[in-house]
């Protein structure tokens, strides 16, 4: 079957060309391309709502393909969940989570794989190959298995075992490789795939379509999403633009916040391997598919939406993984939990206002990441130990109450609390940290993040709602609060 001619635009030099390839790149500079803007889509809300839920409900905005040629595993239709407990942690009354971990292989990439593999199968492709850190390889392997297409995956030697097992289970041929490029031009029935493939991106934009439809065809005030390659973020913004052009959505504002870990500035189009690692304080966090193919597109999308990039730290991200699981029952990959880790800073900097409707996009499941499972297990054991200590010593003494009073003034860290307490009582810094640990076990204080103070990274604490309620009760009863 002849391939359809499509118009693509280079993300680097902006040259627009026509192509029939399923793996196009810029003929001038070799950079990734995206499809030129789609205009003239004529579709009503009732047309969309009348189709079965999932990615292909939005087929009017996707590459054209007959229903009988679609390769699907039931991707999309992921829930948009109210996050009341997590919202209380940050003082957000309208926090929602778009849980992409519910996709068939546990990540948002399934939205793109159904589009690309459907077209590949229709075009007679018999084998797909990619280089991956995990999620892309697992997703492609699953959809290739469904389409009876061979899958060959080159994995980084540090690829997590959970994702590796997925690929093997789906029947992919797996090889270790440190190269950042996959085979190309090995035959007309072969397709080399990277995370920069524009057909993958076309499927990924359905995250935005679903989000808006689930909100009654209204856009949220803020969408928080990991930067990653820049592709998913860019496509969520494109979905907003396309819905406005089609008359499905009004011109209400929707700001995009892109989240990445602190570290050296990313280098666009520098293919440094398929995994970017950040080492901070002997802890390693690995970001999925982190080649910054579409960084310029992401920056443009954030600017057009009135949003911005925001950074978070390794420690904050690891803590957010556990917080998300404990409060909302969602176990996410650390890179996905970064959208929770950044909320405190986004509020403090004014990028999120507390009355706004905020959607955090959870892009992947934590059970695929055995390192994340191990980290969360360690956190849980520590929490259980603290709670055990608290149960054996349930009394809130004068020093603990004094600490709670200080934290009611605002977030603080152990050394600063020690200085503030020093004028009124003799106490060691070690004792202050022990009191904070026990108060955390009582769920009266919580860790809100980390700051650099006096040359060291320090844990910042503040009151929980339970702690604030305790102080208010003691104020009403006129009980002493320390001295």
C-alpha positions as CSV (number, residue, x, y, z in Angstrom):
1,X,0.0,0.0,0.0
2,X,1.5,3.4,-0.9
3,X,2.3,5.6,2.0
4,X,0.5,8.9,2.5
5,X,2.4,12.1,1.8
6,X,2.5,14.3,4.9
7,X,4.1,17.7,5.6
8,X,6.6,17.9,8.4
9,X,8.6,20.8,10.0
10,X,12.1,20.6,11.3
11,X,12.3,21.6,15.0
12,X,15.7,23.1,14.5
13,X,15.8,24.9,11.2
14,X,12.0,25.2,10.6
15,X,12.2,23.9,7.0
16,X,8.9,22.4,5.9
17,X,9.0,19.4,3.6
18,X,6.8,16.6,2.3
19,X,7.5,13.0,3.3
20,X,6.1,9.5,3.0
21,X,8.5,8.0,5.6
22,X,7.3,6.5,8.9
23,X,10.6,7.6,10.5
24,X,11.2,11.0,8.9
25,X,13.9,13.5,9.9
26,X,15.0,16.8,8.4
27,X,16.8,16.4,5.1
28,X,18.8,19.5,5.7
29,X,20.2,19.1,9.2
30,X,19.0,15.6,10.3
31,X,17.1,17.0,13.3
32,X,13.7,15.6,14.5
33,X,10.6,16.8,12.8
34,X,6.9,17.3,13.8
35,X,3.9,17.4,11.6
36,X,2.9,20.8,10.3
37,X,-0.1,22.3,12.0
38,X,-3.3,20.5,11.4
39,X,-6.1,22.9,10.3
40,X,-9.6,22.7,9.1
41,X,-10.7,19.8,11.4
42,X,-14.5,19.7,11.4
43,X,-15.8,17.8,14.4
44,X,-18.3,18.4,17.1
45,X,-18.3,17.5,20.8
46,X,-21.1,15.0,20.2
47,X,-19.1,13.4,17.3
48,X,-16.2,12.8,19.7
49,X,-18.4,11.7,22.6
50,X,-20.2,9.2,20.4
51,X,-17.0,7.1,19.8
52,X,-15.6,4.5,22.2
53,X,-13.3,5.8,24.9
54,X,-9.5,5.7,24.2
55,X,-6.9,7.2,21.9
56,X,-8.9,6.6,18.7
57,X,-11.9,8.5,20.0
58,X,-9.9,11.5,18.8
59,X,-9.2,10.1,15.3
60,X,-10.3,13.3,13.6
61,X,-7.0,14.7,14.9
62,X,-4.8,11.7,14.2
63,X,-3.3,10.2,11.0
64,X,-6.0,8.7,9.0
65,X,-6.3,4.9,9.2
66,X,-9.2,2.4,8.7
67,X,-10.7,0.9,11.8
68,X,-9.7,-2.6,10.7
69,X,-6.1,-1.6,10.5
70,X,-5.9,-0.2,14.1
71,X,-3.6,-2.1,16.4
72,X,-4.8,-1.4,19.9
73,X,-4.4,-2.8,23.5
74,X,-7.1,-0.5,24.9
75,X,-4.7,2.4,25.5
76,X,-6.0,5.8,26.7
77,X,-9.2,6.5,28.6
78,X,-7.0,6.9,31.7
79,X,-8.7,8.5,34.8
80,X,-8.5,12.1,35.9
81,X,-8.6,11.7,39.6
82,X,-9.4,14.2,42.4
83,X,-6.4,14.3,44.7
84,X,-7.9,15.7,47.9
85,X,-5.4,14.3,50.4
86,X,-2.4,15.3,48.3
87,X,-4.0,18.7,47.6
88,X,-4.3,19.2,51.4
89,X,-0.5,18.7,51.7
90,X,0.0,21.7,49.5
91,X,-3.1,23.8,50.2
92,X,-4.5,23.1,46.8
93,X,-8.3,22.7,46.7
94,X,-8.5,21.6,43.0
95,X,-5.6,19.2,42.4
96,X,-6.2,16.4,39.9
97,X,-4.0,13.6,38.7
98,X,-4.0,12.3,35.1
99,X,-2.9,8.8,35.7
100,X,-1.1,7.6,32.6
101,X,0.3,4.6,34.5
102,X,-3.1,2.9,33.7
103,X,-2.1,2.4,30.1
104,X,-1.5,-1.2,28.9
105,X,2.3,-1.3,29.5
106,X,2.2,1.3,32.3
107,X,3.3,4.5,30.5
108,X,1.9,7.3,28.3
109,X,4.0,6.0,25.4
110,X,1.3,3.5,24.6
111,X,-0.7,6.3,23.2
112,X,2.0,6.9,20.5
113,X,2.7,3.2,19.9
114,X,-0.9,2.4,18.9
115,X,-0.6,5.1,16.1
116,X,2.8,4.2,14.9
117,X,2.4,0.4,14.9
118,X,-1.0,0.7,13.3
119,X,0.6,2.6,10.4
120,X,3.6,0.3,10.3
121,X,1.4,-2.8,10.1
122,X,-0.7,-1.3,7.3
123,X,2.5,-0.4,5.4
124,X,3.8,-4.0,5.6
125,X,6.6,-3.4,8.1
126,X,7.8,-6.7,9.5
127,X,10.4,-5.6,12.1
128,X,10.8,-2.6,14.3
129,X,14.0,-1.7,16.2
130,X,14.8,0.9,18.8
131,X,17.4,2.0,21.4
132,X,15.7,2.7,24.7
133,X,16.1,3.1,28.4
134,X,13.0,1.1,29.0
135,X,9.5,2.4,28.6
136,X,9.7,3.0,24.8
137,X,11.1,-0.5,24.2
138,X,8.4,-2.1,26.4
139,X,5.6,-0.3,24.7
140,X,6.8,-1.0,21.2
141,X,7.5,-4.6,22.0
142,X,3.9,-5.0,23.2
143,X,2.3,-3.4,20.2
144,X,4.6,-5.3,17.8
145,X,3.5,-8.5,19.5
146,X,-0.1,-7.6,19.0
147,X,0.5,-6.8,15.3
148,X,2.7,-9.9,14.7
149,X,5.7,-7.6,13.9
150,X,9.2,-8.5,15.1
151,X,10.7,-6.3,17.7
152,X,14.4,-5.7,18.3
153,X,15.4,-3.6,21.2
154,X,18.8,-2.3,22.2
155,X,18.9,-1.4,25.8
156,X,21.3,0.7,27.8
157,X,23.3,-1.6,30.2
158,X,21.7,0.2,33.1
159,X,18.1,-0.4,32.0
160,X,15.9,-1.4,34.9
161,X,15.1,-5.1,35.2
162,X,11.4,-4.5,35.5
163,X,11.2,-2.9,32.0
164,X,13.7,-5.4,30.6
165,X,11.4,-8.3,31.8
166,X,8.5,-6.6,30.0
167,X,10.3,-6.5,26.7
168,X,11.4,-10.2,27.0
169,X,7.8,-11.2,28.0
170,X,6.5,-9.6,24.8
171,X,9.0,-11.6,22.7
172,X,11.4,-8.8,21.8
173,X,15.0,-9.6,20.8
174,X,16.9,-7.6,23.4
175,X,20.6,-6.6,23.0
176,X,22.8,-4.4,25.3
177,X,24.1,-1.3,23.6
178,X,25.6,2.1,24.7
179,X,24.9,3.6,21.3
180,X,22.3,6.3,21.0
181,X,21.3,5.5,17.4
182,X,19.4,2.6,16.0
183,X,19.8,0.8,12.7
184,X,18.5,2.7,9.7
185,X,17.8,1.9,6.0
186,X,18.1,-1.9,6.3
187,X,15.2,-2.6,4.1
188,X,11.7,-1.5,3.1
189,X,10.0,-3.8,5.6
190,X,12.1,-2.5,8.6
191,X,11.4,0.5,10.8
192,X,13.9,2.2,13.1
193,X,12.1,4.0,16.0
194,X,13.2,6.7,18.4
195,X,11.3,8.8,20.9
196,X,11.5,11.6,18.3
197,X,9.2,9.8,15.8
198,X,6.4,12.3,14.9
199,X,3.8,9.5,14.7
200,X,4.4,8.6,18.3
201,X,3.9,12.3,19.2
202,X,0.6,12.4,17.4
203,X,-0.8,9.7,19.7
204,X,0.7,11.4,22.8
205,X,-1.3,14.5,22.2
206,X,-4.5,12.6,23.1
207,X,-3.5,13.1,26.8
208,X,-4.6,16.7,26.4
209,X,-7.8,15.8,24.5
210,X,-8.9,13.4,27.2
211,X,-8.0,15.9,30.0
212,X,-10.2,18.6,28.5
213,X,-13.1,16.3,27.7
214,X,-13.0,14.9,31.3
215,X,-13.3,18.4,32.6
216,X,-16.5,19.0,30.6
217,X,-14.7,20.5,27.6
218,X,-12.9,23.1,29.8
219,X,-9.1,23.4,30.1
220,X,-7.5,23.4,33.6
221,X,-5.7,26.5,34.8
222,X,-2.3,24.7,35.0
223,X,-0.9,21.4,33.6
224,X,2.3,20.1,35.2
225,X,4.2,17.5,33.1
226,X,7.8,16.2,33.1
227,X,9.9,17.7,30.3
228,X,11.5,14.5,29.2
229,X,12.1,14.7,25.5
230,X,9.9,17.8,25.4
231,X,7.5,15.9,23.1
232,X,4.7,15.0,25.4
233,X,4.6,18.5,26.9
234,X,4.6,20.0,23.4
235,X,1.8,17.7,22.2
236,X,-0.4,18.5,25.2
237,X,-0.2,22.2,24.2
238,X,-0.8,21.3,20.5
239,X,-4.0,19.4,21.6
240,X,-5.2,22.6,23.3
241,X,-4.5,24.7,20.1
242,X,-6.2,22.1,17.9
243,X,-9.3,21.9,20.1
244,X,-9.6,25.7,20.0
245,X,-9.3,25.8,16.2
246,X,-12.0,23.1,15.9
247,X,-14.3,25.0,18.2
248,X,-14.3,22.3,20.9
249,X,-12.7,24.6,23.5
250,X,-12.9,28.3,24.2
251,X,-10.0,30.6,24.5
252,X,-9.6,30.1,28.3
253,X,-6.0,30.1,29.5
254,X,-4.1,27.0,30.3
255,X,-0.5,27.3,31.5
256,X,2.0,24.5,31.1
257,X,4.7,23.9,33.7
258,X,7.5,21.6,32.5
259,X,9.4,19.8,35.3
260,X,13.0,18.6,35.2
261,X,15.7,17.8,37.7
262,X,18.3,20.4,38.7
263,X,21.5,19.9,36.9
264,X,23.5,21.1,33.9
265,X,21.4,22.8,31.3
266,X,20.1,20.3,28.6
267,X,21.7,20.4,25.2
268,X,19.1,20.3,22.4
269,X,19.8,17.8,19.7
270,X,22.9,16.4,21.5
271,X,22.2,12.7,21.5
272,X,24.3,11.7,24.5
273,X,22.8,8.3,24.9
274,X,19.3,7.3,25.9
275,X,19.6,7.8,29.6
276,X,20.6,11.0,31.4
277,X,21.6,10.4,35.0
278,X,21.8,12.9,37.8
279,X,24.0,12.1,40.8
280,X,23.3,14.1,43.9
281,X,24.5,13.0,47.4
282,X,25.1,9.4,46.3
283,X,21.5,9.0,45.1
284,X,20.8,8.3,41.4
285,X,17.7,9.2,39.6
286,X,17.3,8.1,36.0
287,X,15.0,10.0,33.6
288,X,13.2,8.1,30.9
289,X,14.0,8.7,27.2
290,X,15.7,12.0,28.2
291,X,17.2,13.0,24.9
292,X,16.0,16.6,24.5
293,X,14.7,16.1,21.0
294,X,11.9,18.7,21.3
295,X,13.3,21.1,24.0
296,X,12.8,24.1,21.7
297,X,9.2,23.0,21.0
298,X,8.6,22.6,24.7
299,X,10.0,26.0,25.5
300,X,7.9,27.5,22.8
301,X,4.8,25.7,24.1
302,X,5.4,26.9,27.7
303,X,6.0,30.4,26.5
304,X,2.8,30.5,24.4
305,X,0.7,29.1,27.3
306,X,2.2,31.6,29.8
307,X,3.8,28.8,31.7
308,X,7.5,28.1,32.6
309,X,10.0,25.4,33.3
310,X,10.5,24.5,37.0
311,X,13.1,22.4,38.6
312,X,13.2,20.0,41.5
313,X,15.9,18.0,43.2
314,X,16.6,14.3,43.5
315,X,15.7,14.2,47.2
316,X,12.4,16.0,46.6
317,X,11.5,13.6,43.8
318,X,12.2,10.5,45.8
319,X,10.2,11.9,48.7
320,X,7.3,12.8,46.4
321,X,7.2,9.2,45.1
322,X,6.3,8.0,48.6
323,X,4.0,10.9,49.3
324,X,2.0,10.3,46.1
325,X,1.7,6.6,47.0
326,X,0.7,7.2,50.6
327,X,-1.9,9.9,50.0
328,X,-3.5,8.9,46.7
329,X,-2.6,5.2,46.2
330,X,-0.6,5.8,43.0
331,X,2.9,4.4,42.8
332,X,4.7,6.3,40.1
333,X,8.2,6.2,38.6
334,X,10.4,8.9,40.2
335,X,10.5,10.8,36.9
336,X,6.7,10.9,37.0
337,X,6.6,11.9,40.7
338,X,8.6,15.0,39.8
339,X,5.3,16.7,39.0
340,X,4.4,16.4,42.7
341,X,7.9,17.2,43.9
342,X,7.8,20.7,42.3
343,X,4.4,21.8,43.6
344,X,5.7,23.5,46.8
345,X,8.2,25.6,44.9
346,X,5.6,26.4,42.1
347,X,3.2,27.7,44.8
348,X,5.9,29.7,46.6
349,X,7.1,31.3,43.3
350,X,3.6,32.2,42.2
351,X,3.5,29.9,39.2
352,X,0.6,28.1,40.8
353,X,-2.1,29.9,42.8
354,X,-3.9,27.9,45.5
355,X,-7.4,28.4,44.1
356,X,-6.5,27.2,40.6
357,X,-7.5,23.9,39.0
358,X,-4.2,22.0,38.6
359,X,-3.6,18.8,36.7
360,X,-0.4,16.8,37.3
361,X,0.3,14.2,34.6
362,X,1.6,10.9,36.1
363,X,3.5,9.5,33.1
364,X,4.6,6.0,34.2
365,X,4.1,3.3,36.8
366,X,6.5,2.7,39.6
367,X,6.3,-1.1,39.6
368,X,8.2,-1.0,36.3
369,X,11.1,0.5,38.2
370,X,12.7,-2.0,40.6
371,X,15.0,0.7,42.0
372,X,12.0,2.9,42.8
373,X,10.4,-0.1,44.6
374,X,13.5,-0.6,46.7
375,X,13.7,3.1,47.6
376,X,10.0,3.3,48.6
377,X,10.4,0.1,50.7
378,X,13.3,1.7,52.6
379,X,11.2,4.9,53.2
380,X,8.3,2.7,54.4
381,X,10.5,0.8,56.8
382,X,11.8,4.1,58.3
383,X,8.2,5.5,58.6
384,X,7.1,2.3,60.3
385,X,10.0,2.6,62.8
386,X,9.1,6.2,63.5
387,X,5.4,5.3,64.0
388,X,6.5,2.5,66.3
389,X,8.5,4.9,68.5
390,X,5.6,7.3,68.5
391,X,3.1,4.6,69.7
392,X,5.5,3.7,72.6
393,X,5.9,7.3,73.6
394,X,2.6,9.2,72.8
395,X,3.1,12.2,75.0
396,X,3.6,15.6,73.4
397,X,6.0,17.4,75.8
398,X,6.9,21.0,76.1
399,X,9.9,21.0,73.7
400,X,7.8,19.3,71.0
401,X,5.1,21.9,71.5
402,X,7.6,24.7,71.2
403,X,8.8,23.2,67.9
404,X,5.3,23.0,66.6
405,X,4.7,26.7,67.6
406,X,7.8,27.7,65.7
407,X,6.8,25.8,62.6
408,X,3.4,27.5,62.7
409,X,5.2,30.7,61.9
410,X,6.6,29.1,58.7
411,X,8.7,26.2,57.4
412,X,12.1,25.7,59.0
413,X,14.9,23.2,59.3
414,X,16.5,21.5,62.4
415,X,19.5,23.7,62.9
416,X,17.5,26.9,62.6
417,X,14.9,25.5,65.1
418,X,17.8,24.7,67.5
419,X,19.0,28.3,67.3
420,X,15.5,29.6,68.0
421,X,15.0,27.2,70.9
422,X,18.4,27.9,72.4
423,X,17.4,31.2,74.1
424,X,14.7,29.5,76.1
425,X,16.0,26.0,76.9
426,X,19.1,23.9,76.9
427,X,18.9,21.4,74.1
428,X,21.3,19.7,71.7
429,X,20.9,19.7,67.9
430,X,20.6,15.9,68.0
431,X,17.7,16.3,70.4
432,X,15.9,18.7,68.0
433,X,16.2,16.2,65.2
434,X,15.0,13.4,67.4
435,X,11.9,15.5,68.4
436,X,11.3,16.3,64.7
437,X,11.5,12.6,63.8
438,X,9.0,11.7,66.5
439,X,6.7,14.6,65.5
440,X,6.8,13.3,62.0
441,X,5.9,9.8,63.3
442,X,2.9,11.4,65.0
443,X,2.0,13.0,61.6
444,X,2.1,16.4,63.2
445,X,5.0,17.7,60.9
446,X,6.0,16.8,57.4
447,X,9.0,17.2,55.2
448,X,8.4,19.8,52.5
449,X,11.7,19.7,50.6
450,X,15.4,20.6,50.9
451,X,17.3,23.8,50.9
452,X,21.0,24.7,51.0
453,X,21.8,26.6,54.2
454,X,25.1,27.3,55.8
455,X,26.8,25.2,53.1
456,X,24.7,22.0,53.6
457,X,21.6,20.5,52.2
458,X,19.0,20.6,55.0
459,X,15.5,19.0,55.3
460,X,12.7,21.6,55.6
461,X,9.8,20.8,57.9
462,X,6.4,22.4,58.4
463,X,3.1,21.7,60.1
464,X,0.6,19.2,58.8
465,X,-3.1,19.9,59.1
466,X,-3.1,17.6,62.1
467,X,-0.4,19.6,63.8
468,X,-2.1,22.9,63.2
469,X,-5.4,21.4,64.5
470,X,-3.6,20.3,67.7
471,X,-2.2,23.8,68.3
472,X,-5.6,25.4,67.7
473,X,-7.2,23.0,70.2
474,X,-4.7,23.8,72.8
475,X,-5.2,27.5,72.2
476,X,-8.9,27.2,72.7
477,X,-8.4,25.2,75.9
478,X,-5.8,27.6,77.2
479,X,-3.3,24.8,77.8
480,X,0.4,25.6,78.1
481,X,2.5,25.2,75.0
482,X,6.0,25.1,76.3
483,X,8.4,27.3,78.2
